[in-house]
Amino acid sequence: MHGEADEIIPHTHVEALARQAAGHVTLISYPGVDHDVPWDWGRFAADLTAFYRRSGVMQDSSAPARP
């Protein structure tokens, strides 16, 4: 998860890292968002929850997955 307007860690660097790790990472970008905090906590939480579920870290019941 990365803001496209980040001036501390440019989005181009994150894109390059994602390309190098293709198949092992998921890049979620936020247009107009800088380095600080997401402008929409609801969307951020929904994106993070969806990522956790796809990754198997969280089950659909919102309970943590058991190893």
NUGUKOL-983640 format. One record per atom (N, C-alpha, C): chain; residue number from 0; y, x, z; residue in one letter. Coordinates in nm, 4 decimals. Example, Ala and Ser with C-alpha at 12.3 -4.5 7.8 and 13.67 -1.06 7.14 Angstrom:
BEGIN
@mol A seq 0 py -0.5690 px 1.3190 pz 0.7800 type a
@mol A seq 0 py -0.4500 px 1.2300 pz 0.7800 type a
@mol A seq 0 py -0.3300 px 1.3200 pz 0.7800 type a
@mol A seq 1 py -0.2250 px 1.2850 pz 0.7080 type s
@mol A seq 1 py -0.1060 px 1.3670 pz 0.7140 type s
@mol A seq 1 py 0.0030 px 1.2900 pz 0.7870 type s
END
This chain:
BEGIN
@mol A seq 0 py -0.1155 px 0.0857 pz 0.0000 type m
@mol A seq 0 py 0.0000 px 0.0000 pz 0.0000 type m
@mol A seq 0 py 0.1220 px 0.0905 pz 0.0000 type m
@mol A seq 1 py 0.2082 px 0.0650 pz -0.0960 type h
@mol A seq 1 py 0.3216 px 0.1552 pz -0.1088 type h
@mol A seq 1 py 0.4378 px 0.0851 pz -0.1778 type h
@mol A seq 2 py 0.5568 px 0.1096 pz -0.1266 type g
@mol A seq 2 py 0.6771 px 0.0544 pz -0.1872 type g
@mol A seq 2 py 0.7194 px 0.1349 pz -0.3082 type g
@mol A seq 3 py 0.7508 px 0.0663 pz -0.4160 type e
@mol A seq 3 py 0.7914 px 0.1348 pz -0.5389 type e
@mol A seq 3 py 0.9287 px 0.1990 pz -0.5283 type e
@mol A seq 4 py 1.0090 px 0.1590 pz -0.4296 type a
@mol A seq 4 py 1.1422 px 0.2159 pz -0.4128 type a
@mol A seq 4 py 1.1452 px 0.3239 pz -0.3041 type a
@mol A seq 5 py 1.0306 px 0.3706 pz -0.2614 type d
@mol A seq 5 py 1.0219 px 0.4730 pz -0.1571 type d
@mol A seq 5 py 1.0845 px 0.6020 pz -0.2076 type d
@mol A seq 6 py 1.1847 px 0.6518 pz -0.1357 type e
@mol A seq 6 py 1.2511 px 0.7767 pz -0.1732 type e
@mol A seq 6 py 1.1945 px 0.8950 pz -0.0955 type e
@mol A seq 7 py 1.1139 px 0.8701 pz 0.0070 type i
@mol A seq 7 py 1.0548 px 0.9783 pz 0.0862 type i
@mol A seq 7 py 0.9267 px 1.0268 pz 0.0203 type i
@mol A seq 8 py 0.8399 px 0.9339 pz -0.0146 type i
@mol A seq 8 py 0.7174 px 0.9649 pz -0.0885 type i
@mol A seq 8 py 0.7245 px 0.8839 pz -0.2172 type i
@mol A seq 9 py 0.7695 px 0.9452 pz -0.3248 type p
@mol A seq 9 py 0.7894 px 0.8720 pz -0.4492 type p
@mol A seq 9 py 0.6622 px 0.8015 pz -0.4972 type p
@mol A seq 10 py 0.6820 px 0.6846 pz -0.5530 type h
@mol A seq 10 py 0.5691 px 0.6062 pz -0.6019 type h
@mol A seq 10 py 0.4907 px 0.6813 pz -0.7094 type h
@mol A seq 11 py 0.5582 px 0.7648 pz -0.7863 type t
@mol A seq 11 py 0.4875 px 0.8429 pz -0.8888 type t
@mol A seq 11 py 0.3828 px 0.9352 pz -0.8260 type t
@mol A seq 12 py 0.4100 px 0.9862 pz -0.7045 type h
@mol A seq 12 py 0.3125 px 1.0712 pz -0.6357 type h
@mol A seq 12 py 0.1912 px 0.9890 pz -0.5945 type h
@mol A seq 13 py 0.2165 px 0.8679 pz -0.5452 type v
@mol A seq 13 py 0.1070 px 0.7803 pz -0.5029 type v
@mol A seq 13 py 0.0221 px 0.7406 pz -0.6240 type v
@mol A seq 14 py 0.0873 px 0.7129 pz -0.7351 type e
@mol A seq 14 py 0.0128 px 0.6787 pz -0.8568 type e
@mol A seq 14 py -0.0758 px 0.7948 pz -0.9011 type e
@mol A seq 15 py -0.0235 px 0.9175 pz -0.8930 type a
@mol A seq 15 py -0.1011 px 1.0351 pz -0.9319 type a
@mol A seq 15 py -0.2225 px 1.0527 pz -0.8397 type a
@mol A seq 16 py -0.2028 px 1.0346 pz -0.7102 type l
@mol A seq 16 py -0.3146 px 1.0436 pz -0.6162 type l
@mol A seq 16 py -0.4186 px 0.9360 pz -0.6446 type l
@mol A seq 17 py -0.3724 px 0.8142 pz -0.6729 type a
@mol A seq 17 py -0.4647 px 0.7045 pz -0.7024 type a
@mol A seq 17 py -0.5458 px 0.7341 pz -0.8287 type a
@mol A seq 18 py -0.4818 px 0.7938 pz -0.9287 type r
@mol A seq 18 py -0.5545 px 0.8298 pz -1.0508 type r
@mol A seq 18 py -0.6625 px 0.9342 pz -1.0213 type r
@mol A seq 19 py -0.6284 px 1.0326 pz -0.9377 type q
@mol A seq 19 py -0.7245 px 1.1380 pz -0.9042 type q
@mol A seq 19 py -0.8434 px 1.0838 pz -0.8251 type q
@mol A seq 20 py -0.8199 px 0.9790 pz -0.7477 type a
@mol A seq 20 py -0.9255 px 0.9208 pz -0.6638 type a
@mol A seq 20 py -0.9791 px 0.7905 pz -0.7230 type a
@mol A seq 21 py -0.9625 px 0.7734 pz -0.8530 type a
@mol A seq 21 py -1.0038 px 0.6487 pz -0.9198 type a
@mol A seq 21 py -1.1453 px 0.6102 pz -0.8805 type a
@mol A seq 22 py -1.1617 px 0.4833 pz -0.8503 type g
@mol A seq 22 py -1.2910 px 0.4318 pz -0.8092 type g
@mol A seq 22 py -1.3138 px 0.4375 pz -0.6597 type g
@mol A seq 23 py -1.2237 px 0.5073 pz -0.5889 type h
@mol A seq 23 py -1.2378 px 0.5220 pz -0.4442 type h
@mol A seq 23 py -1.1186 px 0.4666 pz -0.3680 type h
@mol A seq 24 py -1.0176 px 0.4221 pz -0.4390 type v
@mol A seq 24 py -0.8967 px 0.3723 pz -0.3731 type v
@mol A seq 24 py -0.8506 px 0.2421 pz -0.4382 type v
@mol A seq 25 py -0.7701 px 0.1701 pz -0.3640 type t
@mol A seq 25 py -0.7026 px 0.0516 pz -0.4156 type t
@mol A seq 25 py -0.5548 px 0.0702 pz -0.3873 type t
@mol A seq 26 py -0.4747 px 0.0730 pz -0.4909 type l
@mol A seq 26 py -0.3304 px 0.0876 pz -0.4736 type l
@mol A seq 26 py -0.2655 px -0.0493 pz -0.4850 type l
@mol A seq 27 py -0.1974 px -0.0882 pz -0.3801 type i
@mol A seq 27 py -0.1212 px -0.2128 pz -0.3791 type i
@mol A seq 27 py 0.0257 px -0.1721 pz -0.3707 type i
@mol A seq 28 py 0.1014 px -0.2060 pz -0.4739 type s
@mol A seq 28 py 0.2424 px -0.1651 pz -0.4818 type s
@mol A seq 28 py 0.3335 px -0.2838 pz -0.4580 type s
@mol A seq 29 py 0.4485 px -0.2541 pz -0.3976 type y
@mol A seq 29 py 0.5490 px -0.3560 pz -0.3688 type y
@mol A seq 29 py 0.6807 px -0.3192 pz -0.4368 type y
@mol A seq 30 py 0.7160 px -0.3893 pz -0.5442 type p
@mol A seq 30 py 0.8415 px -0.3616 pz -0.6145 type p
@mol A seq 30 py 0.9616 px -0.3807 pz -0.5217 type p
@mol A seq 31 py 1.0545 px -0.2862 pz -0.5284 type g
@mol A seq 31 py 1.1786 px -0.2972 pz -0.4518 type g
@mol A seq 31 py 1.1674 px -0.2624 pz -0.3052 type g
@mol A seq 32 py 1.0479 px -0.2301 pz -0.2573 type v
@mol A seq 32 py 1.0284 px -0.1985 pz -0.1156 type v
@mol A seq 32 py 1.0365 px -0.0471 pz -0.0976 type v
@mol A seq 33 py 1.1061 px -0.0056 pz 0.0103 type d
@mol A seq 33 py 1.1222 px 0.1371 pz 0.0354 type d
@mol A seq 33 py 1.0130 px 0.1887 pz 0.1296 type d
@mol A seq 34 py 1.0446 px 0.2933 pz 0.2049 type h
@mol A seq 34 py 0.9465 px 0.3593 pz 0.2913 type h
@mol A seq 34 py 0.9296 px 0.2895 pz 0.4254 type h
@mol A seq 35 py 1.0227 px 0.2075 pz 0.4631 type d
@mol A seq 35 py 1.0279 px 0.1556 pz 0.5995 type d
@mol A seq 35 py 0.9248 px 0.0464 pz 0.6267 type d
@mol A seq 36 py 0.9574 px -0.0766 pz 0.6011 type v
@mol A seq 36 py 0.8683 px -0.1886 pz 0.6330 type v
@mol A seq 36 py 0.8647 px -0.2862 pz 0.5165 type v
@mol A seq 37 py 0.7576 px -0.3644 pz 0.5051 type p
@mol A seq 37 py 0.7533 px -0.4645 pz 0.3986 type p
@mol A seq 37 py 0.8594 px -0.5714 pz 0.4210 type p
@mol A seq 38 py 0.9107 px -0.6248 pz 0.3136 type w
@mol A seq 38 py 1.0128 px -0.7285 pz 0.3230 type w
@mol A seq 38 py 0.9517 px -0.8631 pz 0.3583 type w
@mol A seq 39 py 0.8216 px -0.8767 pz 0.3366 type d
@mol A seq 39 py 0.7535 px -1.0035 pz 0.3597 type d
@mol A seq 39 py 0.6247 px -0.9761 pz 0.4376 type d
@mol A seq 40 py 0.6325 px -0.9909 pz 0.5692 type w
@mol A seq 40 py 0.5172 px -0.9611 pz 0.6538 type w
@mol A seq 40 py 0.3977 px -1.0499 pz 0.6222 type w
@mol A seq 41 py 0.4216 px -1.1741 pz 0.5799 type g
@mol A seq 41 py 0.3131 px -1.2647 pz 0.5443 type g
@mol A seq 41 py 0.2338 px -1.2117 pz 0.4259 type g
@mol A seq 42 py 0.3059 px -1.1673 pz 0.3226 type r
@mol A seq 42 py 0.2373 px -1.1125 pz 0.2049 type r
@mol A seq 42 py 0.1651 px -0.9834 pz 0.2403 type r
@mol A seq 43 py 0.2295 px -0.8980 pz 0.3179 type f
@mol A seq 43 py 0.1688 px -0.7717 pz 0.3601 type f
@mol A seq 43 py 0.0389 px -0.7989 pz 0.4360 type f
@mol A seq 44 py 0.0427 px -0.8920 pz 0.5302 type a
@mol A seq 44 py -0.0760 px -0.9252 pz 0.6092 type a
@mol A seq 44 py -0.1852 px -0.9839 pz 0.5201 type a
@mol A seq 45 py -0.1480 px -1.0706 pz 0.4269 type a
@mol A seq 45 py -0.2467 px -1.1303 pz 0.3363 type a
@mol A seq 45 py -0.3106 px -1.0238 pz 0.2481 type a
@mol A seq 46 py -0.2306 px -0.9312 pz 0.1943 type d
@mol A seq 46 py -0.2836 px -0.8236 pz 0.1103 type d
@mol A seq 46 py -0.3769 px -0.7330 pz 0.1905 type d
@mol A seq 47 py -0.3369 px -0.6996 pz 0.3125 type l
@mol A seq 47 py -0.4179 px -0.6123 pz 0.3964 type l
@mol A seq 47 py -0.5487 px -0.6807 pz 0.4352 type l
@mol A seq 48 py -0.5419 px -0.8082 pz 0.4714 type t
@mol A seq 48 py -0.6625 px -0.8831 pz 0.5075 type t
@mol A seq 48 py -0.7574 px -0.8929 pz 0.3881 type t
@mol A seq 49 py -0.7035 px -0.9213 pz 0.2699 type a
@mol A seq 49 py -0.7875 px -0.9285 pz 0.1493 type a
@mol A seq 49 py -0.8537 px -0.7933 pz 0.1219 type a
@mol A seq 50 py -0.7804 px -0.6850 pz 0.1388 type f
@mol A seq 50 py -0.8366 px -0.5510 pz 0.1190 type f
@mol A seq 50 py -0.9492 px -0.5257 pz 0.2188 type f
@mol A seq 51 py -0.9261 px -0.5587 pz 0.3458 type y
@mol A seq 51 py -1.0294 px -0.5395 pz 0.4479 type y
@mol A seq 51 py -1.1552 px -0.6188 pz 0.4140 type y
@mol A seq 52 py -1.1378 px -0.7399 pz 0.3665 type r
@mol A seq 52 py -1.2539 px -0.8229 pz 0.3315 type r
@mol A seq 52 py -1.3286 px -0.7657 pz 0.2111 type r
@mol A seq 53 py -1.2553 px -0.7239 pz 0.1081 type r
@mol A seq 53 py -1.3200 px -0.6649 pz -0.0098 type r
@mol A seq 53 py -1.3948 px -0.5368 pz 0.0261 type r
@mol A seq 54 py -1.3408 px -0.4631 pz 0.1229 type s
@mol A seq 54 py -1.3989 px -0.3352 pz 0.1634 type s
@mol A seq 54 py -1.5146 px -0.3512 pz 0.2611 type s
@mol A seq 55 py -1.5346 px -0.4725 pz 0.3121 type g
@mol A seq 55 py -1.6410 px -0.4962 pz 0.4083 type g
@mol A seq 55 py -1.6041 px -0.4624 pz 0.5507 type g
@mol A seq 56 py -1.4772 px -0.4311 pz 0.5741 type v
@mol A seq 56 py -1.4311 px -0.3993 pz 0.7081 type v
@mol A seq 56 py -1.4151 px -0.5271 pz 0.7902 type v
@mol A seq 57 py -1.3843 px -0.6355 pz 0.7235 type m
@mol A seq 57 py -1.3643 px -0.7647 pz 0.7893 type m
@mol A seq 57 py -1.4457 px -0.8701 pz 0.7158 type m
@mol A seq 58 py -1.5131 px -0.9527 pz 0.7904 type q
@mol A seq 58 py -1.5886 px -1.0619 pz 0.7320 type q
@mol A seq 58 py -1.4972 px -1.1818 pz 0.7115 type q
@mol A seq 59 py -1.5412 px -1.2774 pz 0.6309 type d
@mol A seq 59 py -1.4603 px -1.3958 pz 0.6034 type d
@mol A seq 59 py -1.4250 px -1.4737 pz 0.7293 type d
@mol A seq 60 py -1.5062 px -1.4612 pz 0.8326 type s
@mol A seq 60 py -1.4780 px -1.5321 pz 0.9573 type s
@mol A seq 60 py -1.3679 px -1.4642 pz 1.0378 type s
@mol A seq 61 py -1.3103 px -1.3578 pz 0.9835 type s
@mol A seq 61 py -1.2072 px -1.2761 pz 1.0479 type s
@mol A seq 61 py -1.2615 px -1.1914 pz 1.1623 type s
@mol A seq 62 py -1.3914 px -1.1944 pz 1.1834 type a
@mol A seq 62 py -1.4522 px -1.1071 pz 1.2841 type a
@mol A seq 62 py -1.4774 px -0.9716 pz 1.2202 type a
@mol A seq 63 py -1.4607 px -0.8642 pz 1.2964 type p
@mol A seq 63 py -1.4878 px -0.7310 pz 1.2403 type p
@mol A seq 63 py -1.6329 px -0.7198 pz 1.1938 type p
@mol A seq 64 py -1.6528 px -0.6508 pz 1.0837 type a
@mol A seq 64 py -1.7889 px -0.6288 pz 1.0337 type a
@mol A seq 64 py -1.8634 px -0.5356 pz 1.1279 type a
@mol A seq 65 py -1.9894 px -0.5603 pz 1.1421 type r
@mol A seq 65 py -2.0736 px -0.4753 pz 1.2275 type r
@mol A seq 65 py -2.1385 px -0.3676 pz 1.1406 type r
@mol A seq 66 py -2.1403 px -0.2437 pz 1.1904 type p
@mol A seq 66 py -2.2037 px -0.1351 pz 1.1131 type p
@mol A seq 66 py -2.3533 px -0.1537 pz 1.1003 type p
END
